[in-house]
Amino acid sequence: MTSILVTGGTGTLGRPTVARLRAADHQVRVLSRKPGPDRVVGDLTTGEGLAAAIDGSDVVVHLATSQGRRDVEQTRNLLDAAKGVQHLVVMSIAGIERIPLAYYRYKLESERLVAESGVPYTILRATQFHNLVDRVFAAQRFLPVVLAPSITLQPIAVEDVAVRLAELVDEPPVNGRTADIGGPERRPVVELARMWKQARSSRRPVLPLRLGGKTFRAFADGEATVDGPAYGRITFAEYLG
């Protein structure tokens, strides 16, 4: 039985990952700033309690994200406390070195810190989650239309990502990036918006949106998708259903 600590274990990806690891009979604890069942208390932002929380863990699965600048400091604090672990599995995002978003720069810097830390590690990058695409459309609920950027995405279900993370826990560290994973379909966002509209019984028209700038061009060029066969099995339509 492997002892595993999961950061971000109560989040969108964390919940199915923790469930998958426990189903495989691993001993799993979740890092949290607040005490609770099967939780250990520690703060990634300040570093307080991290060493004690990690103590006794064979593997750390790092899923937590601030979705911004704090990711770098949180990763640095985690690495300082994780010097004795056998394997650090880190979740990241496909295409971050090719898409000039500020958040992606922080993720890339976090990857660099992991690579230079001396801690045995594996980095897994995945495409955008179905949940994220859903939230982007839902956030437009006060608009008279559903705006859909004229780009193609390859969204993946968090359940499929959790399967791959559980596989990596049972494999030795690669001390680098393992193959990126993406969903089973590449779809124009306009199509995803129309699927979402039907599933959510929205009457608003879908309006394709084309923007200028390097970031939009990178997405339009397919930099957020991955090469090779799809890993995920759950389509966006199945997620919506």
MDAnalysis code that builds the backbone (N, CA, C; Angstrom):
import MDAnalysis as mda
import numpy as np

u = mda.Universe.empty(723, n_residues=241, atom_resindex=np.repeat(np.arange(241), 3), trajectory=True)
u.add_TopologyAttr("name", ["N", "CA", "C"] * 241)
u.add_TopologyAttr("resid", np.arange(1, 242))
u.add_TopologyAttr("resname", ["MET", "THR", "SER", "ILE", "LEU", "VAL", "THR", "GLY", "GLY", "THR", "GLY", "THR", "LEU", "GLY", "ARG", "PRO", "THR", "VAL", "ALA", "ARG", "LEU", "ARG", "ALA", "ALA", "ASP", "HIS", "GLN", "VAL", "ARG", "VAL", "LEU", "SER", "ARG", "LYS", "PRO", "GLY", "PRO", "ASP", "ARG", "VAL", "VAL", "GLY", "ASP", "LEU", "THR", "THR", "GLY", "GLU", "GLY", "LEU", "ALA", "ALA", "ALA", "ILE", "ASP", "GLY", "SER", "ASP", "VAL", "VAL", "VAL", "HIS", "LEU", "ALA", "THR", "SER", "GLN", "GLY", "ARG", "ARG", "ASP", "VAL", "GLU", "GLN", "THR", "ARG", "ASN", "LEU", "LEU", "ASP", "ALA", "ALA", "LYS", "GLY", "VAL", "GLN", "HIS", "LEU", "VAL", "VAL", "MET", "SER", "ILE", "ALA", "GLY", "ILE", "GLU", "ARG", "ILE", "PRO", "LEU", "ALA", "TYR", "TYR", "ARG", "TYR", "LYS", "LEU", "GLU", "SER", "GLU", "ARG", "LEU", "VAL", "ALA", "GLU", "SER", "GLY", "VAL", "PRO", "TYR", "THR", "ILE", "LEU", "ARG", "ALA", "THR", "GLN", "PHE", "HIS", "ASN", "LEU", "VAL", "ASP", "ARG", "VAL", "PHE", "ALA", "ALA", "GLN", "ARG", "PHE", "LEU", "PRO", "VAL", "VAL", "LEU", "ALA", "PRO", "SER", "ILE", "THR", "LEU", "GLN", "PRO", "ILE", "ALA", "VAL", "GLU", "ASP", "VAL", "ALA", "VAL", "ARG", "LEU", "ALA", "GLU", "LEU", "VAL", "ASP", "GLU", "PRO", "PRO", "VAL", "ASN", "GLY", "ARG", "THR", "ALA", "ASP", "ILE", "GLY", "GLY", "PRO", "GLU", "ARG", "ARG", "PRO", "VAL", "VAL", "GLU", "LEU", "ALA", "ARG", "MET", "TRP", "LYS", "GLN", "ALA", "ARG", "SER", "SER", "ARG", "ARG", "PRO", "VAL", "LEU", "PRO", "LEU", "ARG", "LEU", "GLY", "GLY", "LYS", "THR", "PHE", "ARG", "ALA", "PHE", "ALA", "ASP", "GLY", "GLU", "ALA", "THR", "VAL", "ASP", "GLY", "PRO", "ALA", "TYR", "GLY", "ARG", "ILE", "THR", "PHE", "ALA", "GLU", "TYR", "LEU", "GLY"])
u.atoms.positions = np.array([
    [0.848, -1.202, 0.000],
    [0.000, 0.000, 0.000],
    [0.881, 1.249, 0.000],
    [0.608, 2.162, -0.918],
    [1.373, 3.400, -1.035],
    [0.683, 4.506, -0.243],
    [1.485, 5.265, 0.514],
    [0.952, 6.402, 1.255],
    [1.065, 7.638, 0.372],
    [-0.076, 8.290, 0.109],
    [-0.132, 9.387, -0.847],
    [-0.743, 10.621, -0.192],
    [-0.111, 11.772, -0.428],
    [-0.682, 13.056, -0.034],
    [-1.106, 13.786, -1.305],
    [-2.340, 14.266, -1.339],
    [-2.868, 14.983, -2.499],
    [-3.115, 16.433, -2.111],
    [-2.501, 17.359, -2.844],
    [-2.845, 18.768, -2.684],
    [-3.980, 19.089, -3.657],
    [-4.859, 19.984, -3.251],
    [-6.011, 20.270, -4.102],
    [-6.987, 19.105, -4.168],
    [-6.980, 18.282, -3.147],
    [-7.783, 17.055, -3.163],
    [-9.273, 17.260, -3.044],
    [-9.709, 18.476, -2.695],
    [-11.143, 18.752, -2.606],
    [-11.650, 19.520, -3.826],
    [-10.791, 19.738, -4.815],
    [-11.162, 20.512, -5.987],
    [-11.791, 19.682, -7.084],
    [-11.994, 20.323, -8.224],
    [-12.674, 19.693, -9.359],
    [-11.967, 18.431, -9.816],
    [-10.656, 18.491, -9.944],
    [-9.879, 17.306, -10.315],
    [-9.532, 16.466, -9.098],
    [-9.360, 17.108, -7.965],
    [-8.927, 16.390, -6.771],
    [-9.900, 15.332, -6.307],
    [-11.195, 15.636, -6.343],
    [-12.174, 14.670, -5.834],
    [-12.156, 13.349, -6.596],
    [-12.250, 13.349, -7.938],
    [-12.183, 12.057, -8.631],
    [-10.819, 11.386, -8.522],
    [-9.756, 12.178, -8.386],
    [-8.430, 11.581, -8.242],
    [-8.296, 10.861, -6.906],
    [-8.730, 11.506, -5.841],
    [-8.690, 10.870, -4.523],
    [-9.536, 9.598, -4.523],
    [-10.720, 9.666, -5.120],
    [-11.590, 8.485, -5.177],
    [-10.927, 7.355, -5.954],
    [-10.279, 7.676, -7.060],
    [-9.607, 6.659, -7.879],
    [-8.448, 6.034, -7.120],
    [-7.672, 6.839, -6.428],
    [-6.532, 6.311, -5.672],
    [-6.987, 5.432, -4.511],
    [-8.048, 5.843, -3.847],
    [-8.550, 5.021, -2.744],
    [-9.151, 3.720, -3.247],
    [-9.774, 3.754, -4.410],
    [-10.317, 2.528, -4.990],
    [-9.213, 1.530, -5.326],
    [-7.993, 2.055, -5.535],
    [-6.843, 1.194, -5.811],
    [-6.136, 0.775, -4.525],
    [-6.784, 0.990, -3.390],
    [-6.287, 0.567, -2.073],
    [-5.046, 1.317, -1.610],
    [-4.845, 2.530, -2.109],
    [-3.774, 3.361, -1.578],
    [-4.253, 4.077, -0.322],
    [-3.309, 4.407, 0.542],
    [-3.625, 5.214, 1.713],
    [-3.505, 6.681, 1.305],
    [-4.623, 7.368, 1.264],
    [-4.653, 8.721, 0.709],
    [-5.067, 9.728, 1.779],
    [-4.279, 10.797, 1.867],
    [-4.627, 11.926, 2.714],
    [-4.680, 13.176, 1.843],
    [-5.496, 14.122, 2.254],
    [-5.690, 15.359, 1.499],
    [-5.138, 16.520, 2.303],
    [-4.303, 17.328, 1.661],
    [-3.796, 18.527, 2.311],
    [-4.885, 19.589, 2.349],
    [-5.058, 20.201, 3.504],
    [-6.091, 21.224, 3.657],
    [-5.647, 22.235, 4.697],
    [-6.147, 23.447, 4.581],
    [-5.870, 24.443, 5.610],
    [-6.778, 24.262, 6.822],
    [-7.802, 23.417, 6.679],
    [-8.728, 23.164, 7.773],
    [-8.773, 21.667, 8.068],
    [-8.835, 21.279, 9.328],
    [-8.882, 19.862, 9.669],
    [-10.183, 19.209, 9.231],
    [-10.123, 17.907, 9.014],
    [-11.299, 17.144, 8.618],
    [-10.929, 15.692, 8.443],
    [-11.912, 14.828, 8.178],
    [-11.636, 13.400, 7.986],
    [-10.656, 13.171, 6.834],
    [-9.641, 12.348, 7.097],
    [-8.624, 12.002, 6.097],
    [-7.906, 13.217, 5.539],
    [-7.851, 14.290, 6.327],
    [-7.131, 15.486, 5.917],
    [-5.963, 15.735, 6.861],
    [-4.926, 16.378, 6.314],
    [-3.819, 16.858, 7.137],
    [-3.716, 18.353, 6.892],
    [-3.385, 19.078, 7.944],
    [-3.408, 20.535, 7.875],
    [-2.054, 21.074, 7.419],
    [-2.098, 21.940, 6.428],
    [-0.898, 22.597, 5.934],
    [-1.296, 23.703, 4.980],
    [-0.430, 24.691, 4.834],
    [-0.742, 25.850, 3.995],
    [0.333, 25.992, 2.924],
    [-0.057, 25.792, 1.672],
    [0.899, 25.893, 0.581],
    [1.422, 27.316, 0.405],
    [0.604, 28.307, 0.693],
    [1.001, 29.693, 0.458],
    [2.040, 30.161, 1.460],
    [1.887, 29.785, 2.725],
    [2.848, 30.205, 3.752],
    [3.905, 29.144, 4.027],
    [3.608, 27.890, 3.672],
    [4.510, 26.784, 3.977],
    [4.290, 26.196, 5.350],
    [3.417, 26.819, 6.136],
    [3.201, 26.363, 7.507],
    [2.569, 24.972, 7.525],
    [3.186, 24.058, 8.276],
    [2.644, 22.716, 8.451],
    [2.916, 21.762, 7.304],
    [3.579, 22.201, 6.236],
    [3.762, 21.314, 5.081],
    [4.677, 20.140, 5.382],
    [5.786, 20.392, 6.058],
    [6.724, 19.306, 6.339],
    [6.059, 18.203, 7.151],
    [5.297, 18.587, 8.166],
    [4.599, 17.594, 8.988],
    [3.525, 16.880, 8.191],
    [2.851, 17.606, 7.294],
    [1.794, 16.999, 6.491],
    [2.346, 15.966, 5.521],
    [3.518, 16.247, 4.958],
    [4.120, 15.348, 3.972],
    [4.835, 14.176, 4.633],
    [5.254, 14.345, 5.857],
    [6.015, 13.311, 6.557],
    [5.293, 11.966, 6.508],
    [5.992, 10.940, 6.069],
    [5.410, 9.606, 5.974],
    [4.773, 9.288, 4.636],
    [4.721, 10.258, 3.732],
    [4.122, 10.030, 2.412],
    [5.174, 9.510, 1.441],
    [4.803, 8.483, 0.693],
    [5.685, 7.977, -0.354],
    [5.579, 8.829, -1.616],
    [4.350, 9.269, -1.910],
    [4.060, 10.006, -3.132],
    [3.256, 11.250, -2.779],
    [3.564, 12.347, -3.449],
    [2.747, 13.554, -3.361],
    [2.179, 13.836, -4.747],
    [0.861, 14.009, -4.821],
    [0.188, 14.369, -6.072],
    [-0.235, 15.823, -5.941],
    [0.386, 16.672, -6.736],
    [0.187, 18.125, -6.587],
    [-0.815, 18.621, -7.623],
    [-2.049, 18.841, -7.154],
    [-3.135, 19.302, -8.012],
    [-3.579, 20.716, -7.678],
    [-3.161, 21.241, -6.545],
    [-3.630, 22.553, -6.099],
    [-3.138, 23.646, -7.043],
    [-3.975, 24.643, -7.246],
    [-3.597, 25.802, -8.040],
    [-4.301, 27.038, -7.519],
    [-3.577, 28.141, -7.519],
    [-4.170, 29.422, -7.166],
    [-4.773, 30.093, -8.390],
    [-4.525, 29.492, -9.562],
    [-4.930, 30.058, -10.849],
    [-4.290, 31.427, -11.073],
    [-3.073, 31.566, -10.557],
    [-2.384, 32.830, -10.731],
    [-0.962, 32.776, -10.219],
    [-0.437, 33.939, -9.867],
    [0.964, 34.113, -9.491],
    [1.378, 33.248, -8.301],
    [0.455, 33.017, -7.368],
    [0.817, 32.276, -6.155],
    [1.214, 30.834, -6.434],
    [0.892, 30.306, -7.620],
    [1.290, 28.945, -7.950],
    [2.795, 28.745, -7.787],
    [3.579, 29.748, -8.153],
    [5.033, 29.628, -8.087],
    [5.490, 29.486, -6.640],
    [5.014, 30.361, -5.774],
    [5.411, 30.300, -4.369],
    [4.895, 29.028, -3.710],
    [3.696, 28.615, -4.042],
    [3.160, 27.381, -3.475],
    [3.986, 26.165, -3.894],
    [4.402, 26.140, -5.149],
    [5.244, 25.045, -5.617],
    [6.588, 25.059, -4.903],
    [7.157, 26.237, -4.739],
    [8.445, 26.347, -4.046],
    [8.326, 25.845, -2.606],
    [7.260, 26.229, -1.918],
    [7.072, 25.778, -0.538],
    [6.878, 24.265, -0.474],
    [6.119, 23.733, -1.421],
    [5.901, 22.286, -1.444],
    [7.211, 21.546, -1.650],
    [8.039, 22.019, -2.567],
    [9.311, 21.365, -2.855],
    [10.246, 21.404, -1.657],
    [10.250, 22.503, -0.939],
    [11.099, 22.612, 0.253],
    [10.733, 21.562, 1.292],
    [9.443, 21.210, 1.334],
    [8.971, 20.256, 2.342],
    [8.962, 18.818, 1.842],
    [9.199, 18.614, 0.553],
    [9.014, 17.287, -0.046],
    [10.317, 16.595, -0.412],
    [11.419, 16.989, 0.203],
    [12.721, 16.462, -0.198],
    [12.841, 14.952, -0.026],
    [12.054, 14.362, 0.875],
    [12.209, 12.940, 1.133],
    [11.235, 12.033, 0.406],
    [10.326, 12.595, -0.398],
    [9.325, 11.740, -1.045],
    [9.941, 11.001, -2.220],
    [9.355, 9.863, -2.527],
    [9.867, 9.020, -3.614],
    [9.391, 9.473, -4.988],
    [8.254, 10.178, -5.025],
    [7.687, 10.552, -6.324],
    [6.755, 11.742, -6.125],
    [6.983, 12.790, -6.882],
    [6.093, 13.950, -6.913],
    [5.423, 13.980, -8.280],
    [4.103, 13.842, -8.291],
    [3.326, 13.882, -9.544],
    [2.660, 15.254, -9.615],
    [2.940, 15.985, -10.687],
    [2.496, 17.371, -10.802],
    [1.554, 17.523, -11.988],
    [0.430, 18.188, -11.754],
    [-0.547, 18.450, -12.809],
    [-0.255, 19.795, -13.446],
    [-0.275, 19.823, -14.796],
    [-0.040, 21.061, -15.515],
    [-0.954, 21.116, -16.745],
    [-0.694, 22.066, -17.634],
    [-1.623, 22.371, -18.730],
    [-0.902, 22.267, -20.065],
    [-1.541, 21.655, -21.040],
    [-0.964, 21.500, -22.371],
    [-0.774, 22.855, -23.049],
    [0.365, 23.022, -23.689],
    [0.608, 24.203, -24.507],
    [1.074, 25.440, -23.783],
    [1.451, 25.337, -22.502],
    [1.735, 26.550, -21.737],
    [2.978, 27.290, -22.226],
    [3.887, 26.604, -22.886],
    [5.070, 27.292, -23.391],
    [4.811, 27.986, -24.728],
    [3.643, 27.752, -25.310],
    [3.342, 28.303, -26.629],
    [2.199, 29.331, -26.611],
    [1.516, 29.458, -25.466],
    [0.370, 30.370, -25.359],
    [0.713, 31.444, -24.332],
    [0.810, 32.717, -24.751],
    [1.303, 33.771, -23.857],
    [0.269, 34.319, -22.877],
    [-0.272, 33.443, -22.038],
    [-1.137, 33.861, -20.943],
    [-0.298, 33.993, -19.673],
    [-0.615, 34.983, -18.842],
    [0.142, 35.178, -17.609],
    [0.086, 33.936, -16.727],
    [-1.097, 33.356, -16.572],
    [-1.236, 32.159, -15.736],
    [-0.362, 31.030, -16.252],
    [-0.270, 30.897, -17.567],
    [0.548, 29.838, -18.147],
    [2.030, 30.078, -17.866],
    [2.439, 31.320, -17.819],
    [3.839, 31.602, -17.476],
    [4.145, 31.154, -16.052],
    [3.176, 31.332, -15.157],
    [3.388, 30.878, -13.780],
    [3.438, 29.355, -13.706],
    [2.608, 28.691, -14.490],
    [2.641, 27.229, -14.510],
    [3.981, 26.733, -15.059],
    [4.488, 27.400, -16.080],
    [5.761, 27.013, -16.670],
    [6.911, 27.221, -15.686],
    [6.859, 28.326, -14.944],
    [7.874, 28.565, -13.929],
    [7.782, 27.514, -12.820],
    [6.582, 27.102, -12.473],
    [6.414, 26.054, -11.464],
    [7.022, 24.739, -11.956],
    [6.815, 24.429, -13.223],
    [7.425, 23.227, -13.797],
    [8.956, 23.304, -13.702],
    [9.507, 24.468, -13.982],
    [10.965, 24.635, -13.925],
    [11.480, 24.390, -12.506],
    [10.779, 24.907, -11.514],
    [11.183, 24.692, -10.129],
    [11.188, 23.213, -9.780],
    [10.162, 22.502, -10.224],
    [10.084, 21.066, -9.959],
    [11.267, 20.342, -10.604],
    [11.559, 20.694, -11.849],
    [12.630, 20.019, -12.582],
    [13.998, 20.238, -11.944],
    [14.182, 21.387, -11.305],
    [15.481, 21.721, -10.726],
    [15.588, 21.377, -9.246],
    [14.537, 20.788, -8.683],
    [14.477, 20.595, -7.230],
    [15.281, 19.407, -6.717],
    [15.515, 18.427, -7.571],
    [16.153, 17.196, -7.111],
    [15.177, 16.174, -6.572],
    [13.891, 16.538, -6.467],
    [12.858, 15.593, -6.034],
    [12.451, 14.734, -7.234],
    [12.400, 13.410, -7.111],
    [11.945, 12.569, -8.228],
    [10.518, 12.967, -8.627],
    [10.289, 13.184, -9.918],
    [9.008, 13.780, -10.304],
    [8.534, 13.295, -11.665],
    [7.248, 13.518, -11.885],
    [6.604, 13.347, -13.188],
    [5.625, 14.488, -13.372],
    [5.683, 15.145, -14.526],
    [4.739, 16.216, -14.841],
    [3.764, 15.709, -15.894],
    [2.490, 15.838, -15.606],
    [1.431, 15.491, -16.555],
    [0.723, 16.765, -16.988],
    [0.690, 16.993, -18.288],
    [-0.078, 18.109, -18.837],
    [-1.344, 17.572, -19.495],
    [-2.428, 18.301, -19.326],
    [-3.706, 17.916, -19.941],
    [-4.336, 19.143, -20.585],
    [-5.239, 18.894, -21.493],
    [-5.986, 19.976, -22.133],
    [-7.054, 20.512, -21.171],
    [-7.803, 21.497, -21.620],
    [-8.827, 22.131, -20.779],
    [-9.885, 21.109, -20.355],
    [-10.352, 21.236, -19.125],
    [-11.371, 20.335, -18.609],
    [-12.746, 20.710, -19.162],
    [-13.607, 19.706, -19.298],
    [-15.000, 19.970, -19.673],
    [-15.625, 20.996, -18.734],
    [-15.314, 20.874, -17.447],
    [-15.904, 21.783, -16.453],
    [-15.559, 23.230, -16.741],
    [-14.327, 23.477, -17.208],
    [-13.905, 24.838, -17.507],
    [-14.698, 25.407, -18.680],
    [-14.846, 24.620, -19.725],
    [-15.620, 25.070, -20.881],
    [-17.055, 25.379, -20.466],
    [-17.626, 24.512, -19.656],
    [-18.978, 24.708, -19.137],
    [-19.076, 26.022, -18.366],
    [-18.103, 26.290, -17.500],
    [-18.133, 27.510, -16.684],
    [-17.999, 28.768, -17.535],
    [-17.186, 28.699, -18.579],
    [-17.016, 29.867, -19.453],
    [-18.339, 30.240, -20.108],
    [-19.066, 29.238, -20.573],
    [-20.373, 29.529, -21.172],
    [-21.375, 29.985, -20.114],
    [-21.379, 29.324, -18.979],
    [-22.338, 29.665, -17.919],
    [-22.113, 31.069, -17.386],
    [-20.860, 31.531, -17.393],
    [-20.550, 32.860, -16.883],
    [-21.151, 33.972, -17.738],
    [-21.604, 33.631, -18.931],
    [-22.188, 34.622, -19.832],
    [-23.709, 34.715, -19.699],
    [-24.241, 34.235, -18.599],
    [-25.693, 34.091, -18.463],
    [-26.448, 35.418, -18.567],
    [-25.765, 36.540, -18.331],
    [-26.444, 37.830, -18.403],
    [-26.314, 38.485, -19.772],
    [-25.606, 37.828, -20.690],
    [-25.461, 38.374, -22.040],
    [-26.621, 37.908, -22.921],
    [-26.951, 38.676, -23.954],
    [-28.035, 38.261, -24.850],
    [-27.618, 37.172, -25.832],
    [-26.314, 36.882, -25.904],
    [-25.787, 35.856, -26.802],
    [-24.803, 34.985, -26.027],
    [-24.410, 33.852, -26.638],
    [-23.326, 33.027, -26.102],
    [-22.118, 33.260, -26.995],
    [-21.110, 33.919, -26.459],
    [-19.903, 34.206, -27.228],
    [-19.036, 32.957, -27.314],
    [-18.575, 32.647, -28.520],
    [-17.780, 31.447, -28.741],
    [-16.560, 31.812, -29.582],
    [-15.379, 31.846, -28.987],
    [-14.175, 32.160, -29.759],
    [-13.999, 31.194, -30.935],
    [-13.535, 31.719, -32.047],
    [-13.351, 30.898, -33.257],
    [-12.034, 30.141, -33.178],
    [-11.977, 29.203, -32.230],
    [-10.805, 28.351, -32.028],
    [-11.289, 26.923, -31.830],
    [-10.347, 25.994, -31.854],
    [-10.655, 24.590, -31.618],
    [-10.015, 24.137, -30.311],
    [-10.778, 23.415, -29.497],
    [-10.274, 22.868, -28.246],
    [-10.430, 21.351, -28.241],
    [-9.765, 20.731, -27.286],
    [-9.823, 19.276, -27.124],
    [-10.097, 18.965, -25.654],
    [-11.261, 19.360, -25.158],
    [-11.509, 19.259, -23.714],
    [-11.546, 17.810, -23.235],
    [-11.188, 17.648, -21.972],
    [-11.085, 16.318, -21.367],
    [-11.836, 16.300, -20.040],
    [-12.375, 15.158, -19.696],
    [-13.095, 14.994, -18.430],
    [-12.117, 14.807, -17.284],
    [-12.429, 15.395, -16.139],
    [-11.552, 15.239, -14.978],
    [-11.462, 13.775, -14.560],
    [-12.502, 13.013, -14.796],
    [-12.458, 11.589, -14.458],
    [-11.397, 10.861, -15.268],
    [-11.245, 11.256, -16.538],
    [-10.209, 10.639, -17.377],
    [-8.819, 11.061, -16.925],
    [-8.664, 12.308, -16.526],
    [-7.371, 12.766, -16.016],
    [-7.024, 12.028, -14.724],
    [-8.023, 11.801, -13.885],
    [-7.802, 11.086, -12.628],
    [-7.294, 9.672, -12.879],
    [-7.804, 9.032, -13.924],
    [-7.327, 7.691, -14.275],
    [-5.836, 7.719, -14.588],
    [-5.421, 8.707, -15.376],
    [-4.007, 8.797, -15.753],
    [-3.131, 9.127, -14.546],
    [-3.597, 9.988, -13.672],
    [-2.827, 10.308, -12.474],
    [-2.630, 9.067, -11.609],
    [-3.671, 8.261, -11.485],
    [-3.563, 7.028, -10.699],
    [-2.566, 6.062, -11.334],
    [-2.528, 6.033, -12.652],
    [-1.532, 5.202, -13.337],
    [-0.118, 5.677, -13.027],
    [0.082, 6.981, -13.051],
    [1.417, 7.526, -12.822],
    [1.898, 7.265, -11.397],
    [0.980, 7.271, -10.444],
    [1.347, 6.976, -9.062],
    [1.961, 5.583, -8.952],
    [1.480, 4.660, -9.761],
    [1.972, 3.281, -9.717],
    [3.192, 3.051, -10.603],
    [3.652, 4.092, -11.271],
    [4.825, 3.979, -12.140],
    [6.000, 4.736, -11.516],
    [7.239, 4.402, -11.900],
    [8.380, 5.156, -11.372],
    [8.425, 6.570, -11.938],
    [9.078, 7.490, -11.252],
    [9.205, 8.856, -11.767],
    [9.936, 8.865, -13.113],
    [9.527, 9.758, -13.995],
    [10.229, 9.886, -15.274],
    [11.240, 11.029, -15.220],
    [11.175, 11.826, -14.142],
    [12.033, 13.011, -14.007],
    [11.958, 13.883, -15.259],
    [10.732, 14.133, -15.648],
    [10.432, 14.946, -16.813],
    [8.933, 14.937, -17.035],
    [8.541, 15.306, -18.239],
    [7.132, 15.276, -18.608],
    [6.778, 13.932, -19.213],
    [5.685, 13.368, -18.758],
    [5.107, 12.225, -19.459],
    [4.270, 12.772, -20.615],
    [3.767, 11.899, -21.467],
    [3.014, 12.348, -22.640],
    [1.795, 13.170, -22.226],
    [1.586, 14.298, -22.914],
    [0.392, 15.114, -22.673],
    [-0.857, 14.317, -23.027],
    [-1.969, 14.621, -22.359],
    [-3.221, 13.945, -22.664],
    [-4.302, 14.959, -23.012],
    [-5.211, 14.536, -23.890],
    [-6.330, 15.376, -24.293],
    [-7.583, 14.552, -24.428],
    [-8.688, 15.230, -24.624],
    [-9.979, 14.559, -24.742],
    [-10.137, 13.815, -26.050],
    [-11.235, 13.077, -26.209],
    [-11.423, 12.217, -27.369],
    [-11.774, 12.958, -28.652],
    [-12.122, 14.256, -28.543],
    [-12.548, 14.996, -29.730],
    [-11.919, 16.384, -29.763],
    [-11.544, 16.801, -30.963],
    [-11.195, 18.204, -31.199],
    [-12.422, 18.865, -31.811],
    [-12.903, 19.908, -31.155],
    [-14.145, 20.539, -31.603],
    [-13.981, 22.054, -31.643],
    [-14.486, 22.713, -32.688],
    [-14.550, 24.170, -32.645],
    [-15.394, 24.613, -31.447],
    [-14.988, 25.672, -30.803],
    [-15.717, 26.151, -29.630],
    [-17.141, 26.549, -30.000],
    [-17.351, 26.973, -31.236],
    [-18.713, 27.274, -31.687],
    [-19.592, 26.033, -31.577],
    [-19.063, 24.878, -31.967],
    [-19.831, 23.630, -31.840],
    [-20.068, 23.289, -30.378],
    [-19.039, 23.466, -29.541],
    [-19.201, 23.195, -28.114],
    [-20.278, 24.098, -27.522],
    [-20.297, 25.354, -27.972],
    [-21.307, 26.294, -27.465],
    [-22.711, 25.864, -27.864],
    [-22.876, 25.387, -29.072],
    [-24.199, 24.939, -29.522],
    [-24.641, 23.693, -28.760],
    [-23.697, 22.803, -28.478],
    [-24.017, 21.626, -27.671],
    [-24.424, 22.047, -26.265],
    [-23.674, 22.993, -25.704],
    [-23.971, 23.487, -24.363],
    [-25.343, 24.163, -24.341],
    [-25.617, 24.973, -25.350],
    [-26.893, 25.681, -25.440],
    [-28.066, 24.707, -25.424],
    [-27.944, 23.634, -26.209],
    [-29.029, 22.649, -26.268],
    [-29.186, 21.922, -24.941],
    [-28.063, 21.535, -24.345],
    [-28.116, 20.783, -23.089],
    [-28.665, 21.624, -21.949],
    [-28.405, 22.937, -21.986],
    [-28.841, 23.822, -20.909],
    [-30.151, 24.538, -21.244],
    [-30.770, 24.147, -22.370],
    [-32.068, 24.709, -22.793],
    [-32.019, 26.229, -22.904],
    [-30.929, 26.733, -23.438],
    [-30.791, 28.172, -23.642],
    [-31.308, 28.550, -25.023],
    [-31.965, 29.684, -25.102],
    [-32.479, 30.174, -26.376],
    [-31.580, 31.241, -27.005],
    [-30.540, 31.602, -26.323],
    [-29.672, 32.652, -26.836],
    [-28.876, 32.157, -28.047],
    [-28.698, 33.004, -29.059],
    [-27.909, 32.591, -30.209],
    [-26.424, 32.519, -29.867],
    [-25.708, 31.657, -30.581],
    [-24.258, 31.544, -30.420],
    [-23.593, 32.501, -31.405],
    [-22.709, 33.332, -30.892],
    [-22.033, 34.324, -31.724],
    [-20.541, 34.002, -31.794],
    [-20.039, 33.580, -32.970],
    [-18.596, 33.336, -33.114],
    [-17.816, 34.626, -32.866],
    [-16.661, 34.485, -32.215],
    [-15.878, 35.651, -31.827],
    [-14.438, 35.465, -32.277],
    [-13.932, 36.417, -33.028],
    [-12.544, 36.399, -33.466],
    [-11.833, 37.626, -32.899],
    [-10.695, 37.380, -32.264],
    [-9.956, 38.453, -31.612],
    [-8.548, 38.564, -32.210],
    [-7.924, 39.693, -31.978],
    [-6.539, 39.869, -32.379],
    [-5.600, 39.480, -31.252],
    [-4.309, 39.542, -31.525],
    [-3.324, 39.287, -30.479],
    [-2.719, 37.903, -30.541],
    [-1.574, 37.769, -29.868],
    [-0.807, 36.524, -29.902],
    [-1.521, 35.380, -29.178],
    [-2.219, 35.705, -28.100],
    [-2.872, 34.643, -27.331],
    [-3.981, 33.985, -28.143],
    [-4.842, 34.797, -28.740],
    [-5.918, 34.228, -29.551],
    [-5.341, 33.454, -30.735],
    [-4.297, 34.003, -31.357],
    [-3.708, 33.326, -32.502],
    [-3.125, 31.963, -32.107],
    [-2.512, 31.881, -30.925],
    [-1.956, 30.606, -30.468],
    [-3.061, 29.571, -30.273],
    [-4.171, 29.982, -29.654],
    [-5.298, 29.056, -29.507],
    [-5.863, 28.679, -30.870],
    [-5.978, 29.667, -31.770],
    [-6.515, 29.401, -33.107],
    [-5.621, 28.454, -33.897],
    [-4.317, 28.483, -33.607],
    [-3.372, 27.600, -34.287],
    [-3.335, 26.194, -33.689],
    [-4.176, 25.943, -32.691],
    [-4.254, 24.606, -32.106],
    [-3.230, 24.307, -31.037],
    [-2.611, 25.351, -30.471],
    [-1.559, 25.123, -29.484],
    [-2.084, 24.570, -28.162],
    [-3.396, 24.614, -27.954],
    [-3.965, 24.075, -26.715],
    [-4.390, 22.617, -26.858],
    [-4.218, 22.051, -28.058],
    [-4.533, 20.638, -28.272],
    [-3.240, 19.821, -28.194],
    [-3.365, 18.509, -28.220],
    [-2.183, 17.658, -28.094],
    [-2.063, 16.742, -29.305],
    [-0.836, 16.347, -29.588],
    [-0.569, 15.427, -30.682],
    [-0.810, 13.987, -30.230],
    [-0.923, 13.103, -31.202],
    [-1.060, 11.689, -30.886],
    [-2.490, 11.298, -30.590],
    [-2.699, 10.031, -30.244],
    [-4.058, 9.546, -29.976],
    [-4.640, 10.177, -28.721],
    [-5.945, 10.339, -28.723],
    [-6.623, 10.894, -27.557],
    [-6.534, 9.920, -26.387],
    [-6.408, 10.460, -25.193],
    [-6.414, 9.611, -24.002],
    [-7.814, 9.530, -23.405],
    [-8.469, 10.664, -23.294],
    [-9.785, 10.698, -22.661],
    [-10.834, 9.940, -23.449],
    [-11.852, 9.493, -22.757],
    [-12.947, 8.739, -23.374],
    [-14.287, 9.458, -23.303],
    [-14.446, 10.333, -22.333],
    [-15.729, 11.011, -22.128],
    [-15.772, 12.261, -22.997],
    [-16.755, 12.339, -23.887],
    [-16.894, 13.504, -24.757],
    [-17.569, 14.649, -24.011],
    [-17.530, 15.835, -24.601],
    [-18.201, 16.986, -23.999],
    [-19.699, 16.769, -23.950],
    [-20.251, 16.148, -24.995],
    [-21.690, 15.855, -25.009],
    [-22.059, 14.914, -23.878],
    [-21.224, 13.913, -23.635],
    [-21.497, 12.971, -22.541],
    [-21.362, 13.663, -21.189],
    [-20.390, 14.545, -21.060],
    [-20.271, 15.334, -19.836],
    [-21.529, 16.160, -19.584],
    [-22.022, 16.820, -20.618],
    [-23.217, 17.641, -20.485],
    [-24.444, 16.808, -20.109],
    [-24.458, 15.571, -20.614],
    [-25.591, 14.693, -20.330],
    [-25.598, 14.183, -18.907],
])
